[in-house]
Amino acid sequence: MSARIARRVVISGQVQGVFFRDSARREARRLGVGGWVRNLPDGTVELHAEGDPDAVAQLVLWCGRGPRHATVEDIHVEVTEPAGEERFEVR
């Protein structure tokens, strides 16, 4: 089994009010990634993902597209430490 990794992702564009958080939760759970996603006051979405490196990488790639009605303009990805998140939730 691979070591767990974690990433913090901030997604900008038309990403609030388009089911981005719920879609991210479904995608993370499909991939077996733990963490959380939340809207930020500046209109961006912040996501913390941790788990298998390949699964986390797939979720980060998904963030670059988002759900059907989202328009992702940019994503910022930072390496961070795993926090022991097993499930993925909307905050």
C-alpha positions as CSV (number, residue, x, y, z in Angstrom):
1,M,0.0,0.0,0.0
2,S,1.2,3.5,-0.9
3,A,1.9,6.1,1.7
4,R,-0.9,8.6,2.3
5,I,-0.5,12.0,0.8
6,A,-2.5,15.2,1.2
7,R,-3.2,18.2,-1.0
8,R,-5.0,21.5,-0.3
9,V,-6.7,22.8,-3.5
10,V,-8.3,26.2,-4.0
11,I,-10.5,26.4,-7.1
12,S,-11.6,29.7,-8.6
13,G,-14.1,30.6,-11.3
14,Q,-17.8,30.0,-11.4
15,V,-17.6,27.3,-8.7
16,Q,-20.2,28.3,-6.1
17,G,-23.9,27.6,-6.6
18,V,-23.1,24.9,-9.2
19,F,-23.1,21.8,-7.0
20,F,-19.3,21.8,-6.9
21,R,-19.0,20.7,-3.3
22,D,-21.6,17.9,-3.6
23,S,-20.0,16.7,-6.8
24,A,-16.5,16.8,-5.2
25,R,-17.8,14.7,-2.3
26,R,-19.2,12.1,-4.7
27,E,-16.0,12.0,-6.7
28,A,-13.8,11.8,-3.6
29,R,-15.9,8.9,-2.2
30,R,-15.8,7.1,-5.5
31,L,-12.0,7.4,-5.5
32,G,-11.7,6.4,-1.8
33,V,-10.2,9.8,-0.8
34,G,-10.8,11.4,2.6
35,G,-11.0,15.1,3.4
36,W,-13.5,17.9,3.0
37,V,-14.6,20.7,0.8
38,R,-16.1,24.2,1.6
39,N,-17.0,27.5,0.0
40,L,-14.8,30.5,0.9
41,P,-16.1,34.0,1.3
42,D,-14.2,35.2,-1.7
43,G,-16.1,33.0,-4.1
44,T,-13.6,30.2,-4.3
45,V,-13.9,26.6,-3.1
46,E,-11.3,25.0,-0.8
47,L,-10.7,21.3,-0.8
48,H,-8.5,19.1,1.4
49,A,-7.9,15.6,0.0
50,E,-5.8,12.8,1.5
51,G,-5.2,9.2,0.7
52,D,-3.6,7.1,-2.0
53,P,-1.3,9.2,-4.2
54,D,-3.0,8.1,-7.4
55,A,-6.5,8.7,-6.1
56,V,-5.6,12.1,-4.7
57,A,-4.0,13.0,-8.1
58,Q,-7.2,12.0,-9.9
59,L,-9.3,14.1,-7.6
60,V,-7.0,17.1,-8.1
61,L,-7.4,16.6,-11.9
62,W,-11.2,16.5,-11.5
63,C,-11.0,19.8,-9.6
64,G,-9.5,21.4,-12.7
65,R,-12.8,20.5,-14.6
66,G,-15.4,20.4,-11.9
67,P,-19.0,19.4,-12.4
68,R,-20.9,20.1,-15.6
69,H,-22.2,23.6,-14.6
70,A,-18.9,24.9,-13.1
71,T,-16.5,27.1,-15.0
72,V,-13.1,26.5,-13.4
73,E,-10.7,29.4,-14.2
74,D,-7.7,28.3,-12.0
75,I,-6.7,25.9,-9.3
76,H,-3.9,26.3,-6.7
77,V,-2.5,23.1,-5.3
78,E,-0.4,22.9,-2.1
79,V,1.3,19.9,-0.6
80,T,0.1,19.5,3.0
81,E,0.2,16.9,5.8
82,P,-2.5,14.2,6.1
83,A,-4.8,14.9,9.0
84,G,-6.2,11.3,9.3
85,E,-9.4,12.1,7.4
86,E,-11.1,8.8,6.3
87,R,-14.4,10.1,5.0
88,F,-15.0,13.0,2.7
89,E,-17.5,15.7,3.8
90,V,-19.0,19.0,2.7
91,R,-18.3,21.7,5.3
